[in-house]
Amino acid sequence: MIKHMIVWKLKDELHNKEQKARELKVALENLVGKIDGLLEMHIVTNALPSSSGDIMMDSSFENNAALENYQIHPLHQEIANNLVRPAVQQRLSLDYEV
């Protein structure tokens, strides 16, 4: 199994960061069952004030091929291009095998 973790820092100029975080959470978590090999998707939006990021994605994939498929899948690309990238100023990721 492959874990794919991302931490996003939202743009400072966003008017309602909480609303945007909820929107991203719903859109991304709804990908489970729609993309082969995507096993789990958990979006954390309740970061403590001590955090340097605003949102964390914790996702699990059957294998590395499934993660690669997810990256280019049209449903993921639509969310990434239309919801995530316009709202994010910084992104860090970490992938590892379990």
Backbone bond lengths (Angstrom), bond angles and torsions (degrees), N, CA, C in turn:
res aa  C-N    CA-C-N  psi(-1)  N-CA   C-N-CA  omega(-1)  CA-C   N-CA-C  phi
1 M - - - 1.453 - - 1.529 108.37 -
2 I 1.309 115.27 144.59 1.469 123.12 178.71 1.529 108.97 -112.14
3 K 1.323 115.91 132.17 1.464 122.10 172.59 1.524 107.51 -100.54
4 H 1.310 115.31 136.11 1.472 122.62 179.34 1.526 106.03 -126.83
5 M 1.327 115.72 110.34 1.460 121.87 -176.18 1.532 108.69 -114.65
6 I 1.326 115.23 138.42 1.466 120.88 176.26 1.524 108.73 -136.17
7 V 1.321 115.69 141.14 1.460 122.04 170.53 1.522 106.86 -119.90
8 W 1.329 115.33 127.65 1.460 121.45 179.02 1.523 110.45 -113.28
9 K 1.306 115.32 142.21 1.459 123.64 169.40 1.525 105.47 -108.13
10 L 1.327 116.27 118.96 1.465 120.41 -179.67 1.526 110.73 -74.14
11 K 1.307 115.59 154.53 1.465 120.80 179.17 1.523 110.20 -63.38
12 D 1.308 115.85 138.63 1.459 121.56 -178.90 1.520 112.34 -61.37
13 E 1.325 117.23 -30.41 1.466 120.57 -175.53 1.530 114.23 -81.23
14 L 1.323 117.91 -2.06 1.467 119.20 176.53 1.519 109.96 -62.44
15 H 1.322 116.59 135.28 1.464 121.18 -177.08 1.518 112.83 -74.47
16 N 1.333 117.50 -38.48 1.456 120.44 -177.36 1.529 109.20 -134.99
17 K 1.322 115.88 85.90 1.457 120.83 -176.98 1.527 112.08 -63.30
18 E 1.318 117.27 -35.97 1.465 120.26 -179.22 1.527 110.83 -64.43
19 Q 1.310 116.75 -42.79 1.467 121.19 178.52 1.526 110.49 -64.44
20 K 1.322 117.33 -43.66 1.462 121.43 179.16 1.524 110.23 -63.02
21 A 1.319 117.79 -41.10 1.467 121.53 178.58 1.526 110.58 -61.54
22 R 1.326 117.07 -43.03 1.471 120.66 178.22 1.530 111.04 -63.57
23 E 1.309 116.42 -40.40 1.462 121.77 179.75 1.536 110.42 -62.92
24 L 1.321 116.67 -44.62 1.460 120.51 178.37 1.525 110.95 -64.70
25 K 1.332 116.47 -41.11 1.466 121.60 179.68 1.528 110.86 -58.06
26 V 1.311 117.04 -51.00 1.467 121.42 -178.31 1.531 110.42 -62.25
27 A 1.312 117.02 -47.55 1.465 120.73 -176.53 1.526 111.35 -62.36
28 L 1.320 116.98 -46.22 1.464 120.03 -177.01 1.523 112.47 -72.46
29 E 1.315 117.30 -43.10 1.464 119.08 -179.71 1.523 111.67 -65.76
30 N 1.318 117.52 -26.24 1.462 121.17 177.97 1.528 113.30 -73.61
31 L 1.331 118.00 -5.39 1.463 120.56 177.48 1.526 111.96 -75.25
32 V 1.329 117.43 -20.82 1.468 120.39 179.66 1.527 108.42 -62.65
33 G 1.320 115.47 131.44 1.454 120.91 -177.36 1.518 113.73 89.68
34 K 1.328 116.33 -8.77 1.458 120.55 -179.02 1.527 112.63 -110.38
35 I 1.333 116.94 -16.13 1.460 122.09 179.84 1.524 107.34 -124.33
36 D 1.330 116.16 120.44 1.458 120.99 -179.17 1.526 111.13 -56.72
37 G 1.321 115.99 133.85 1.456 121.77 176.08 1.507 114.92 88.46
38 L 1.328 118.20 -11.37 1.471 121.64 174.86 1.521 107.12 -82.28
39 L 1.327 116.60 110.91 1.456 121.73 -174.31 1.524 113.09 -89.79
40 E 1.321 116.34 -42.86 1.471 122.00 -176.96 1.518 109.80 -147.11
41 M 1.328 114.46 150.07 1.462 121.31 176.07 1.521 107.18 -145.86
42 H 1.319 116.07 114.92 1.464 121.16 178.10 1.526 108.06 -123.43
43 I 1.316 115.86 124.44 1.457 121.70 178.90 1.524 107.54 -110.04
44 V 1.327 115.57 122.44 1.461 122.33 -179.21 1.522 108.04 -100.23
45 T 1.341 115.90 122.48 1.469 120.60 -176.90 1.522 112.95 -119.14
46 N 1.321 116.98 -1.23 1.466 119.73 -176.91 1.528 111.40 -104.30
47 A 1.320 115.27 55.18 1.462 121.21 -179.88 1.530 110.60 -64.44
48 L 1.304 114.98 141.43 1.467 120.47 175.48 1.525 109.88 -73.41
49 P 1.320 118.00 156.83 1.471 120.77 179.98 1.536 113.46 -58.87
50 S 1.318 117.95 -22.56 1.463 121.30 179.09 1.531 112.70 -75.67
51 S 1.332 117.86 -5.98 1.467 122.10 -177.31 1.520 111.49 -78.64
52 S 1.329 115.98 150.15 1.462 120.31 175.62 1.529 111.52 -96.20
53 G 1.332 117.32 -8.52 1.460 122.35 176.24 1.518 110.19 -116.59
54 D 1.318 115.66 167.11 1.463 121.45 -178.82 1.526 113.32 -104.34
55 I 1.321 116.57 -33.46 1.462 121.96 -174.97 1.527 108.43 -138.16
56 M 1.343 115.78 141.87 1.458 120.05 174.53 1.524 109.31 -125.28
57 M 1.314 115.85 136.26 1.452 122.08 173.15 1.521 108.28 -107.68
58 D 1.334 115.76 128.17 1.459 123.14 177.18 1.527 106.05 -122.03
59 S 1.331 117.01 105.80 1.462 120.29 -176.42 1.525 110.70 -125.82
60 S 1.329 114.83 154.79 1.463 121.94 -179.13 1.520 109.37 -127.88
61 F 1.334 114.87 139.73 1.454 122.25 -179.02 1.518 110.05 -129.03
62 E 1.328 116.18 151.22 1.461 120.95 -179.81 1.526 111.87 -56.52
63 N 1.333 116.15 -42.78 1.466 121.63 -177.15 1.528 108.54 -162.23
64 N 1.326 115.62 -179.38 1.456 119.98 -177.27 1.531 111.75 -65.83
65 A 1.330 116.98 -34.67 1.468 119.80 177.87 1.527 110.80 -62.39
66 A 1.325 116.92 -37.76 1.469 120.54 178.03 1.527 110.83 -65.49
67 L 1.338 117.11 -39.79 1.472 120.10 176.80 1.521 110.22 -63.85
68 E 1.318 116.75 -43.96 1.469 120.12 178.91 1.529 110.88 -61.83
69 N 1.326 117.74 -39.79 1.461 121.81 177.14 1.526 110.92 -63.58
70 Y 1.318 116.40 -42.28 1.471 121.86 178.13 1.529 110.75 -58.33
71 Q 1.319 116.21 -44.15 1.477 120.72 -176.23 1.524 112.13 -57.47
72 I 1.328 117.15 -35.13 1.467 120.40 -175.91 1.528 112.77 -105.38
73 H 1.315 117.00 -1.15 1.465 120.58 -177.62 1.534 109.76 -63.60
74 P 1.348 117.96 136.47 1.472 120.85 -178.09 1.535 114.23 -57.49
75 L 1.329 118.72 -36.39 1.473 119.88 178.99 1.525 111.32 -65.43
76 H 1.339 116.30 -41.76 1.468 120.13 177.11 1.528 110.45 -66.91
77 Q 1.325 116.75 -44.62 1.465 120.98 -178.76 1.531 111.59 -60.82
78 E 1.329 116.59 -37.93 1.466 120.25 178.65 1.532 110.76 -61.72
79 I 1.311 117.01 -45.86 1.471 120.91 179.35 1.523 110.58 -67.75
80 A 1.325 116.32 -45.02 1.467 120.04 -179.27 1.528 111.66 -60.24
81 N 1.319 116.29 -46.21 1.468 120.28 -175.36 1.524 113.83 -76.27
82 N 1.326 117.25 -33.14 1.462 120.41 -173.56 1.522 114.87 -100.09
83 L 1.322 117.91 -24.70 1.465 120.45 -177.83 1.529 113.19 -115.22
84 V 1.326 116.11 -48.99 1.461 119.36 -172.38 1.527 111.86 -75.99
85 R 1.306 117.47 -62.23 1.480 120.68 -173.18 1.525 113.56 -56.49
86 P 1.332 119.79 -40.71 1.469 118.45 178.66 1.531 113.83 -65.33
87 A 1.330 117.95 -20.45 1.460 121.40 -175.35 1.525 114.04 -101.57
88 V 1.331 117.04 -9.75 1.467 120.99 -169.45 1.525 111.44 -108.31
89 Q 1.341 115.06 137.07 1.463 119.11 175.35 1.522 111.95 -103.78
90 Q 1.331 117.51 -20.57 1.464 120.22 179.51 1.525 109.37 -148.73
91 R 1.342 115.36 143.01 1.461 122.18 -179.42 1.519 108.90 -138.82
92 L 1.313 115.89 130.65 1.463 122.36 172.54 1.517 107.54 -123.81
93 S 1.332 116.53 141.12 1.462 119.38 179.47 1.510 110.53 -133.37
94 L 1.342 114.26 157.24 1.450 121.87 175.85 1.527 107.34 -147.97
95 D 1.315 116.22 124.10 1.456 122.93 175.67 1.522 108.10 -114.89
96 Y 1.342 115.46 139.50 1.465 118.94 177.37 1.504 110.28 -154.17
97 E 1.330 114.96 158.01 1.454 120.93 -179.58 1.522 109.90 -95.47
98 V 1.320 115.46 137.40 1.470 121.67 179.29 1.520 108.04 -103.07
